[in-house]
């Protein structure tokens, strides 16, 4: 036998192994139900994650807008009218 050769042990046919395959149709139905349920749960979780991210985005956006609107108007260049420019400084 070669160094990398794999030997397969054949399992003998017994009444227990035969009994495992008797309800194959029922097992497949149960499996399909489980797969369907997992898919629904996975889709629901993805929807919740996307909804949570969207809500977080909207909260941060509103918070930033309030922050910008609440800032005092300091640091802006004061505009002068023409009449103020022509008056002599005292």
SVG drawing of the C-alpha trace seen along z (x, -y; Angstrom):
<svg xmlns="http://www.w3.org/2000/svg" viewBox="-42 -111 47 118">
<polyline fill="none" stroke="black" stroke-width="0.4" points="0.0,0.0 1.4,-3.4 2.2,-6.1 -0.8,-8.4 -3.3,-5.7 -6.5,-5.9 -8.2,-2.8 -12.0,-2.8 -13.6,-0.6 -16.8,0.8 -19.5,0.9 -21.2,4.2 -24.9,4.2 -26.8,4.8 -30.4,4.4 -29.6,1.2 -28.0,-0.3 -31.0,0.8 -33.4,-0.8 -31.6,-4.2 -32.7,-4.3 -36.3,-3.1 -37.7,-6.5 -35.7,-8.3 -38.8,-10.1 -39.7,-11.4 -36.1,-12.4 -35.9,-14.3 -39.2,-16.2 -37.9,-17.2 -34.6,-18.3 -36.4,-20.4 -38.5,-22.0 -35.4,-22.8 -33.6,-24.3 -36.6,-26.5 -36.8,-27.6 -33.1,-28.4 -33.5,-30.4 -36.4,-32.4 -34.5,-33.1 -31.4,-34.2 -33.4,-36.6 -35.1,-38.0 -31.8,-38.6 -30.4,-40.3 -33.4,-42.6 -33.0,-43.5 -29.4,-44.3 -30.1,-46.6 -33.0,-48.3 -30.7,-48.9 -28.0,-50.4 -30.5,-52.6 -31.9,-53.8 -28.4,-54.5 -27.6,-56.5 -30.7,-58.6 -30.0,-59.3 -26.4,-60.4 -27.5,-62.5 -30.1,-64.4 -27.6,-64.8 -25.1,-66.3 -27.7,-68.6 -28.7,-69.9 -25.0,-70.3 -24.4,-72.4 -27.5,-74.5 -26.8,-75.1 -23.4,-76.6 -23.1,-80.3 -22.4,-82.6 -18.9,-83.6 -16.0,-83.5 -18.1,-84.7 -17.0,-87.7 -19.1,-90.7 -20.6,-92.4 -20.5,-96.2 -22.9,-98.4 -21.6,-101.2 -22.7,-103.9 -20.6,-102.3 -17.6,-102.3 -17.8,-106.0 -18.0,-107.1 -14.7,-108.2 -13.4,-106.0 -13.5,-107.6"/>
</svg>
